[in-house]
Amino acid sequence: MKKGHTKIRTIVTHALMIAAGALLLYPLVWMFFSSFKSNKEIFGSLRLLPENPVWDTFAKGWKGTGQITYTTFYFNTFKMVIPTVLFTVMSSSIVAYGFARFKFRLKKILFMLMLSSLMLPNAVLIIPRYLLFNKLGWLNTYLPFIVPAVFACTPFFIYMMVQFFRGIPRDFDEAATIDGCNTFQVFYMILLPLCKPALFSAAIFQFIWVWNDFFNSLIYVNSVKKYPVVLALRMSLDSTVASNWNQVLAMSVVSLLPGIILFFSAQKYFVEGVTSAGVKG
């Protein structure tokens, strides 16, 4: 009887998981197939598959406004995202190493203040940041994204890496110190390779967040030639003319590919990093 109940429970669990997965994936599948439909068919039919496929939506959509193509928008996005991700991972790991391995005055207070900044919504920070960046002449550049990353202004990643560092035994530090390693060498040669899952997790999170950051991009970037992909997609929805929704959906599908490719390329490290970061050793 117990085996029978276990089998039924397993079947029900898998069925629910498949149903939940299908429900979550359906909008993406619909968006992909709708990119091959005409505007009339998108809003006038409930069919998932297109009746009369339009095959040139991706080519026409890539041309963008005609003067600026999506090649420029993607180049702008990568120019903004890649330095931000790299500096975030580097700075956050250094700060987390300090909190996890060293004792200094006001350490607990500083760590508490760092965690409390997680509670501040972006709408509260956007005004003082805008005024500061305006005074520095950084508006209409990507510096408002890159410079804060240099100074580890993302406390979530610091906290995640601190938990990961605490899970690594101090025996590694002591053994490396006995072998002649200094503090930086212990961090760079011993601990950093062991923290690869946490580093990949931080990189993936930050990549997706900055890639999809519409609000901050809208505030800090005002030149069309410097628009990232998220602003280019919004610009395609011009209220003064009829929008080609199939082209907008086609470019939306393409905009999802970098994040999806990055996630599946580093899925092994990502899952290990997320699960390990919440466990304190």
ZIVENDA-V272226 format. One record per helix or strand of 2 or more residues. SS is the DSSP state (a for helix, b for strand). FROM is the first residue (numbers start at 1). TO is the last residue. If there is no record, write none. Layout:
SS_FROM_TO / SS_FROM_TO
This chain:
a_2_34 / a_39_44 / a_57_62 / a_70_101 / a_107_119 / a_122_136 / a_143_150 / a_155_166 / a_171_178 / a_183_194 / a_196_211 / a_214_220 / a_224_226 / a_229_236 / a_245_265 / a_267_277
